[in-house]
């Protein structure tokens, strides 16, 4: 059943994304912990802020605290950015080189036609629907933009559904497929609906 195959293939690919997210989370935790346990650097920054504060000890400590906070937030944002870029490169690289991701390959599915340009469009839409919009919502939450973060979370759900639900239509083409002019088929079986590849002499 192609729809079930696609669902399982998506789960496999998304599991890879979650694994990468976990590894980035561990790395980011250690980077933030390093900021708090680097006593010499903290001492240098603390002394500098105190000496330039003209006796405003509270202000100096606040400056040091904000500096650490901004560095920690930047580390989190950098991790989300790396996750989005890595997800896109995984999708694009697999499709451009093999016409299938690991999940699709294991389930006997392929994406066609899949020239590098089409693969890039499909990878971009898939990445946005699966992880990128959620990443933006998480970054906004970390920055304290709670209302905007909730709105972006809602938008992320809508984008995901817009991409996924068309798979259950008769053509079985997701939003990513429609925008890229591709279709997901069983290996060795052609399916109408995808834009045919351009012949070159």
C-alpha positions as CSV (number, residue, x, y, z in Angstrom):
1,X,0.0,0.0,0.0
2,X,1.8,3.1,-1.2
3,X,0.3,5.5,1.4
4,X,1.4,3.2,4.2
5,X,4.9,2.9,2.7
6,X,5.2,6.7,2.4
7,X,4.1,7.1,6.1
8,X,6.7,4.5,7.3
9,X,9.4,6.1,5.0
10,X,8.6,9.5,6.5
11,X,8.9,8.1,10.0
12,X,12.4,6.7,9.2
13,X,13.6,10.0,7.7
14,X,12.1,12.0,10.6
15,X,13.8,9.6,13.1
16,X,17.1,10.6,11.5
17,X,16.2,14.2,12.0
18,X,15.3,13.6,15.6
19,X,18.6,11.8,16.2
20,X,20.5,14.8,14.8
21,X,18.4,17.1,16.9
22,X,19.3,15.1,20.0
23,X,23.0,15.2,19.3
24,X,22.8,19.0,18.7
25,X,20.9,19.4,21.9
26,X,23.6,17.5,23.9
27,X,26.3,19.6,22.2
28,X,24.5,22.8,22.9
29,X,23.9,21.8,26.5
30,X,27.7,21.3,27.0
31,X,28.5,24.6,25.2
32,X,26.1,26.5,27.6
33,X,27.4,24.6,30.6
34,X,30.9,25.6,29.5
35,X,29.9,29.2,29.7
36,X,28.9,28.8,33.3
37,X,31.8,26.7,34.4
38,X,34.6,28.7,32.7
39,X,35.7,30.4,35.9
40,X,38.7,32.4,34.5
41,X,36.6,33.9,31.7
42,X,33.8,34.7,34.1
43,X,36.3,36.3,36.4
44,X,37.8,38.5,33.7
45,X,34.4,39.6,32.4
46,X,33.2,40.2,35.9
47,X,36.2,42.3,36.9
48,X,36.1,44.3,33.7
49,X,32.4,45.1,34.2
50,X,32.9,46.0,37.8
51,X,35.9,48.3,37.1
52,X,33.9,50.1,34.4
53,X,30.7,50.3,36.4
54,X,31.8,53.3,38.6
55,X,30.6,51.5,41.6
56,X,27.3,50.2,40.2
57,X,27.8,46.6,41.4
58,X,24.2,45.6,40.6
59,X,24.5,47.0,37.0
60,X,27.8,45.2,36.5
61,X,26.3,41.8,37.6
62,X,23.3,42.5,35.4
63,X,25.6,43.2,32.4
64,X,27.5,39.9,33.0
65,X,24.3,38.0,33.4
66,X,22.8,39.4,30.1
67,X,26.1,38.6,28.3
68,X,25.9,35.0,29.4
69,X,22.2,34.8,28.5
70,X,22.7,36.2,25.0
71,X,25.6,33.8,24.4
72,X,23.4,30.9,25.5
73,X,20.5,32.0,23.3
74,X,22.9,32.3,20.4
75,X,24.1,28.8,20.9
76,X,20.5,27.5,20.9
77,X,19.6,29.5,17.7
78,X,22.8,28.2,16.1
79,X,21.8,24.6,16.9
80,X,18.4,25.1,15.3
81,X,19.9,26.7,12.3
82,X,22.3,23.7,11.9
83,X,19.4,21.3,12.2
84,X,17.5,23.0,9.4
85,X,20.5,23.2,7.1
86,X,21.4,19.6,7.8
87,X,17.9,18.4,7.1
88,X,17.8,20.3,3.8
89,X,21.1,19.0,2.7
90,X,20.1,15.4,3.6
91,X,16.9,15.7,1.6
92,X,18.5,17.5,-1.3
93,X,21.6,15.3,-1.5
94,X,19.7,12.0,-1.3
95,X,17.2,13.0,-3.9
96,X,19.7,14.6,-6.3
97,X,22.1,11.7,-6.1
98,X,19.8,8.7,-5.7
99,X,16.2,9.8,-6.2
100,X,15.3,8.7,-2.8
101,X,16.0,9.3,0.9
102,X,17.1,6.5,3.2
103,X,13.5,6.0,4.4
104,X,12.1,5.8,0.8
105,X,14.9,3.5,-0.3
106,X,14.2,1.1,2.5
107,X,10.5,1.0,1.6
108,X,11.1,0.6,-2.1
109,X,10.0,4.1,-3.1
110,X,11.6,6.7,-5.4
111,X,11.1,10.3,-6.3
112,X,11.0,11.1,-10.1
113,X,12.0,13.0,-12.0
114,X,14.6,14.3,-9.6
115,X,17.1,16.7,-11.3
116,X,19.1,18.7,-8.8
117,X,16.9,21.8,-9.2
118,X,13.7,19.8,-8.6
119,X,15.3,18.1,-5.7
120,X,16.2,21.5,-4.2
121,X,12.6,22.7,-4.4
122,X,11.2,19.5,-3.0
123,X,13.9,19.4,-0.2
124,X,13.2,23.1,0.7
125,X,9.4,22.5,1.0
126,X,9.8,19.3,2.9
127,X,12.3,20.8,5.3
128,X,10.1,23.8,5.9
129,X,7.0,21.6,6.6
130,X,8.9,19.1,8.8
131,X,11.3,21.1,10.8
132,X,12.1,24.7,9.8
133,X,8.9,26.5,10.8
134,X,8.9,24.6,14.1
135,X,12.5,25.7,14.6
136,X,11.5,29.3,14.2
137,X,8.8,28.9,16.7
138,X,11.2,27.4,19.2
139,X,13.7,30.2,18.7
140,X,11.0,32.8,19.3
141,X,10.0,30.9,22.5
142,X,13.6,31.0,23.7
143,X,13.7,34.8,23.0
144,X,10.6,35.3,25.1
145,X,8.2,36.1,22.2
146,X,5.5,33.8,23.6
147,X,2.5,35.0,21.6
148,X,4.4,35.1,18.3
149,X,5.9,31.7,19.1
150,X,2.4,30.2,19.6
151,X,1.2,31.8,16.3
152,X,4.2,30.3,14.4
153,X,3.6,26.9,16.1
154,X,0.1,27.0,14.7
155,X,1.4,28.0,11.3
156,X,3.9,25.1,11.5
157,X,1.0,22.7,12.0
158,X,-0.9,24.2,9.0
159,X,2.2,24.0,6.7
160,X,2.8,20.4,7.8
161,X,-0.9,19.4,7.0
162,X,-0.8,21.3,3.7
163,X,2.2,19.3,2.7
164,X,1.0,15.9,4.0
165,X,-2.7,15.7,3.4
166,X,-2.5,15.8,-0.4
167,X,-0.7,12.4,-0.2
168,X,-4.2,10.9,0.5
169,X,-5.6,12.4,-2.7
170,X,-5.9,10.3,-5.9
171,X,-2.6,11.6,-7.3
172,X,-0.8,10.9,-4.0
173,X,1.3,14.0,-4.5
174,X,2.3,16.2,-1.5
175,X,2.7,20.0,-1.7
176,X,6.4,19.4,-2.1
177,X,5.8,17.1,-5.1
178,X,3.4,19.6,-6.7
179,X,5.8,22.6,-6.3
180,X,8.8,20.6,-7.5
181,X,6.9,18.8,-10.3
182,X,7.8,15.3,-8.9
183,X,5.9,12.2,-7.8
184,X,6.7,9.4,-5.3
185,X,6.4,6.0,-6.9
186,X,7.2,2.4,-6.2
187,X,10.7,1.6,-7.6
188,X,10.4,0.6,-11.2
189,X,6.8,1.8,-11.6
190,X,6.0,5.1,-13.3
191,X,3.0,7.1,-12.1
192,X,1.3,9.9,-14.1
193,X,1.2,13.3,-12.6
194,X,4.9,14.2,-12.4
195,X,6.3,16.7,-14.9
196,X,8.4,14.7,-17.4
197,X,12.1,15.3,-17.5
198,X,13.4,17.6,-20.2
199,X,15.3,15.8,-22.9
200,X,18.7,17.2,-23.8
201,X,20.6,16.5,-26.9
